[in-house]
Amino acid sequence: MIAVIGENVIDIFSEADGRLVAKTGGSPLNLAIACALQQVPVSYLSPLSSDAFGDAFRQLLQSRGVSAGFPQPSTAPSSLAFVRIDANGQPSYSLYRQGIADRDYSAGQLIAALPADCRVLHTGSLALEPQDAGKLIPVLQAAKQRGIRLSIDINVRLQFVSDVAAYRAVIEQVLTMADYIKASDEDLAALYPALSLQSAVGKIRALAPEALLALTCGAEGASLYLGSQVISQPVIQPTVFVDTVGAGDTFFANLLVQLLQLHKSNQSLTDLDLALCQSALQRACLAASLNIAKAGCQPPDKATLDAALLKLA
């Protein structure tokens, strides 16, 4: 079982004809769905609104096989994001995040909602807002005390946080607890603008020396840092390039699904079979490539990904 904490956001896209189209989104929610599509049990723990958008999220999660773990709907509204896709297929966002449903929780509520069979708890992105750290960090600590592995996608969004210095401090505190970390080259450039990419990688690894770090670098592919080992995978070109919305979420979800199978209880990450890690990285990159070939975040299901992997062989 993988449990997920983090934002659910209604993404509003502006179409060429001027229409506004609303779609469900949010990095952690996307990851939860992408994991469930690989036939892994998933529980999404953050609150959903009682508004119409919250109903849409509930229907989406149910249709993808994700259980909604929070005990009751929130009376706060769903979060909104206005999304613009540039000429290179890269999204930019204007976010509305004050007084919204997925932040309407207490530490005690989320600790109580942790599934008994949870093996990995994932969070990151806007859940790392420093105003919420006082209630998120106790949940992560409680999970670690139960032997649950912690997955963090830092997904840096400096323009949407209340205090940049405090946000960096929260990220660094959370990373010291992490077992699996995902970052992009863009995340690290934003988090540590004075450092080179490799220096920033070194800083992250110093914070969590025993964790696995998955680094994505756009067209340059992805790498896994595991103890003294580095495993790399060139980018797998999509059949058609549409946009990169949700590509990172799809990548990390599929990597986590593989790690759930590969990383046994009480096993050090440095003892993992490197050939199997290479295969897991390739599968995650292929999943991201399939997502890029579609508009928005549309992760592949297991049958589609299995078939694409056979063609790649």
N, C-alpha and C positions, 0 to 999 in steps of 0.2 A: 504494500500500500504506500502510495505517495500522497502526502497532504500538502496543500498549497495555501499560502497567505499572500494577499496582495490585491492590487487594484482591479476592479471591473469598470470599464469606461465605455461609454457610447461614443464611437468615432463618427464624426459628421464630415463626409466628403463632399467637396464641391465638384459637380459634374461639368463637362464642357458646355452643356446647354443651360447652365445656371441653376439646375436643380441641386438641392441638398439631400444627400442620401445618408441615412443613419445605419451604422453597423456596430455589432458588439465587438469589444476589444479590451485591451489591457494586457500587459505583458504576462503577469502571473496567470491570469485566466486563460490566455492563449496556450501557455505551457501546460496547464492542467488538461485542456482538451487534447493537445497533441500527444500527451502521455496516454490518455485514455484510448485514443485511436490506435495505439499499439497494444491494446488489450491488457492494460495494467490497471488495477483498481486505483482510483484517484478520488480524494475528497477535497473539495474547495471550501476553505474554512472562513473566508472573509464574508461579512454580511452583504446581503443583496437588498435593494430597496423594495418597498411595497408599491412603487410606482409602475407604470406600464413598461418602462425599460427594465426594471428589476424582474418583471414577469418574463420579458424576452430572454434575460440571462438565465433564469430558472429553466425555461423551455429548452434553451440551447444546451445547457449542461446535462439535462436529462436525456436529450436526444443523442448526446455523445457518450453517455455512460458515466458521467461524473456526478458523484453525490454531493449535494450541498450540505456542508457540515454545520453551519451556524444555526442555532436553535430557532430563531424567529426572524421575520423580515424587519428591516429598519424603516422607520418613518422618514428618514432623511432621503433626499433625492439621489438619483444616480449621478455619477460624475460624467462630465461632457468634455470632449476634445474635438476641436476643429482641425482637420487634417488637410495638409497641402502636399501633393506629390510633385516633385520638381522634374525637370527634363531627364534626369538620370535615374528616375524611379525611386528617389530617396524621400521619405516622409518627413515633414516637420509638423509640430503640434502647437496649438494654443489650448491650454488646459484650464478647466474650472474644477477646483478640488477642495473648496472650503465647505464645511458642513455637509459632507456627502456620506453615502451609505457605507462604503467599504472601510471608512475610518471610524465608524460608529460601533466600537467594541471595547471591552475591557480585557485585561490580561487573563483574569479568571475565566471569562467566557471562552476564550480561545484555548486555554489549557484544558478546560473541561471538554472541548470539542475535539481534541486530538484523538484520532482513532486508536483503539487498543492495539491494532496490528500495523500501525504506522512504522515504516522502516526509514523513510526519508521525508523530511520537512523542507519544502522549498519556499523561499521568499526573495525579496529584493525589489529593485525598481523603486516606485514611489512609496512602497511600504516603509522605506528607510528614511522617510521624512523625519527630521529631528524632533518635531513637536509630538510625534507618536512613539519615539524611542522608549519612553518610560513604560509603555504598556506592551510594546513588541518584544523588547529584549528579555523580559521575564518569561515570555512564552518560549523563546529560543532556548533559554537556560533550562527551563523545565523539560523541554524535549531532549536536550543533551543528557540530562540526568536520567532520563528513561532509556538511554542508549540509542536514541533516534539520530540518524545522520542528518547533518544540516547542509542544504544546498542554497547557494547565494548567486543570483545574477545581479551584479551591481547596476547595470543598465543606467548609467549616470545621466541625470536630468537636472543640471545646475539651475536652469532657468525657472524651474517649477518648485523649488524648495524655499523654505522660510529663512534659512540662515546657511550660507554655503560652508563656512568654517565648521559649524556644528554638524552639518551633513557629512562632510569628510570624516569627522571624528566618529560619527555613528557607523559609517561604512567600515572604518578601520576596526572599531570595536567588534562589529558583527563578524568580520572576516577572521578574527582570532578564534572564533568558535566553529568556523566552517570546515566541512569535509570535502565539499565539491564547490568550486568557484567558476563562474563564467564571466569573462570580460571581453570587450572588443578593443581594438586599437584606439577607436574613438573614445570609448569610456576612459581609458587610461590617460589619453591626451587631455581630456577635460578634468579628470581628477588630479593629475599631477602635471600641469602645463610646463613646468620648468624642467621636467625630466625627459630623457629619451625613452623610446618604447621599452627597450631592454632594461633600463634603470627602473622604470615604473613596474615592469614585471618582477624585477628583483625585490622591489619594495613590497609588493603584494605577497610574494613568496616568503619574505622575511616575517610578515604578519602571520602567515599560516603555513609554516614550513612542511607540515605533514599532509597538507591538503592537495587534492588534484586541481590544477588550474587549466581550464579550457580557454584558450585565447583565439578569437576570430579576427581575421584581418581582411575582410571583404574579398576582393579579387585575388588576394594572396593566399587564401585558404585558411586553415585552422591548425592549431597545435595543442597538444596536451603536455603539460609539465607535471612530472610524476617523480618525486625524489630527484635523483640526478639525471633522469632520463627525459628526453624531449621527443615526442612523436609528432610528425607533421603530415598533413594531408593537403595536396593541392586543391584548389577550388574545382568543383564539378559543375561545368557549364550547364545552365538550364536549356531546355529545348527552345524556349522563347523567354526573353527577359520582360517581365511585366512590371513588378515593383518588389521592394525588399521588406514590405510590411510583414512583421511576424517571422522573418527568416531566422533571426537569432533565437527566438522563443522555440521555434520548431527544431532547430539544431540542438539546443540544450535539452529539450524534452526527450529527444531520441537518444541522446547520450546518457541521460539519467536512467532511462529504461534499460539500457544495456548495462550500466553500472549496477543497477538493482540486481541483475542476474550474475554479474561477474564478481562483485565485491561481497564476499561472504562475511558473516558475523565474526568479529574479533580478528579479522584479517587486515594486515597492514596494506595500505595502498601500494607500497613499494613491492609487495609480493604478487601483484596482479600480473597475469600473463601479458607480455607486451604485444604479442601477435594478436591476441584477442582485443586488446585496447586499440590497436591499429584498425581492426575491423569495425569496432564500435565507432571510432572517429569517422571512418569512411561512410558508415551508414548514416550518422548524424549529418554529415555534409551533403549526402545525397538527399536526405529528407528536406534540408533547407533549399536545395536546388529545385526540387519539385514544388515547394511552396512559392519560390520566386517566379515560377512559370504561370502562376495564377494571380488574380487581382486580390489584394488584401491578404489576410492571414488565413490560409486554407491548408493546414498540415495534411500530409498523406495518411491514409489508414495503413494498417499492417500489410494487408494483401497487396496494395498498390506499391508500397515500399519494397516488399519482398520481390515482387515482379521486376521492379526497376533495378534492384540489386543484381538479379540474375542476368539482366541485359548488360549490366556494366561489367560483369565478370569476363 
